[in-house]
Amino acid sequence: MTIEEKIAYWVRISDEDLKVAETLLKNHHHLYTGFMCHQVIEKILKAGYVKLKNDTPPYTHSLLHLADLTGLNELFSEEQKLFISTLNPLNIEARYPDYKEQMAKALTNKRCKQIFDQTTQLQQWIKEKIL
């Protein structure tokens, strides 16, 4: 697989995850909307890693770590940095029962809509930087 194919792969699955997040949001599956939004940004950052490092991305779910590795964190606005910090724990908290109930209470439809909108904007911003 060429570098271009690897980048296209990560971009494609990021786009697919965004569609899944939108469907989950429309059906009021708030916890999993947040989880999928995390996945969208994780995968577009991995596309960025492949593009910028010409290498296979590391096996990590940490958005903060991926942003550091790509150097994109240096280009993020303060709002984007804050959003990444907010989104980062949604991967773990959606997976483990101890966190699920607490997180489900915090993720209202309004909050999930905000997260989805910010995810869409950040994904597009990263695409513009790496494609």
C-alpha angles and dihedrals in degrees: 000000000000123000089252091053091049091051091047090050094054092044092049095051091045088055091047091051090052089056090049090050090052092051091048090050092051089051094047096245091146101170092053093043088063091046092052092047087056089051092052092056094040091055096044089050088052088052086052091050091053091047097046100035101031088224142100112279118249122258097257136122094200110117090192092055093046091048089051093048093051094044089231090120087072089060097045119110117234089257091054091048091051091048092051089052090050094046097044099078094047089083094060098033093055092054104050125066094221090062101033098078094045093046093045089059092052096048105078121173090257092051092047090051089054091048091048092049092048090047091053091050095046093046090053092047091052091047090054090053097048107031 
